[in-house]
Amino acid sequence: MKPFIRIGALISGTGTNLQAIIDSFNSGKIQGKVIFVGSDNAQAKGLTRAETIGIPTFVVDYNRIIQEYKNYSEQAQLPNDFVLEDAFAKQSIYPKSTPREKIEFFLKTRAIAECNLLKHMNSYSYDLIVLAGFMRKLSPYFIDHINSASAIPRIMNIHPALLPAFPGTDGYGDTYRYGCKIAGCTVHFVDYGEDSGPIIAQRAFPILETDTLDSVKTKGLQLEWELYAECIRLFSENRIQLVQKTHEKDRKSVIII
Ligand code: GAR
């Protein structure tokens, strides 16, 4: 019998990747279910997709949290278990040359928002968190909470570019505007950097003379839907392993067994 996987999804927008994951459960391609969908955006269309089929949802209003912190930082309630120096030492989203104030602002506002996410998520027992168009960076505070009890990372992300090229918020746009002849998408585990975690799998396709940014996005999304479901299936079957390459300083990478 195939193992059964319980997934929590975080989204910010349309949720077509979420839909593809739900479809792959419904079709029996993967045994499991999406047990909650969380968002930073109350207007995210993906929330309605989930609600109409009875998947519980919640929203954490990042914008409000960030604005409140800007206005009343001295009254901010940081989580009791948040250790600034620990998060500061671990994060690799910002280069260490970035003004300390900026990094602290990021780490503190995220810890408040992420603590709220975790409060909602704690009522569920999940095996894997998938970021399906979740447009917020995660800080070490959240990542450590999710990964603490597991040898293998438990947060997966799909990114609309062939990482490590074009991290950030507009992968297809950046690829297209650069004049690349090949575009693609990447599924990776989330680490302390921006779109920098171990790559699980990638799909590529040619950008033709006749392509527009819209057609590139459409082609890319279709590949994303297949690729994400495939990676979740591999995870559910315990077929993803992290390995250290030859050198101790080398990045950890993924092999599929
Ligand atoms: C997808 O293209 C996904 O790769 C991208 O957002 C889109 C979400 O679409 N994610 C990122 O850019 C993360 N940095 P969807 O809401 O229809 O799944």
Boltz pocket constraint, residues with backbone or C-beta under 6 A from the ligand:
constraints:
  - pocket:
      binder: B
      contacts: [[A, 11], [A, 12], [A, 13], [A, 14], [A, 15], [A, 16], [A, 17], [A, 18], [A, 46], [A, 132], [A, 133], [A, 134], [A, 135], [A, 158], [A, 159], [A, 160], [A, 168], [A, 169], [A, 170], [A, 171], [A, 221], [A, 224]]
      max_distance: 6.0
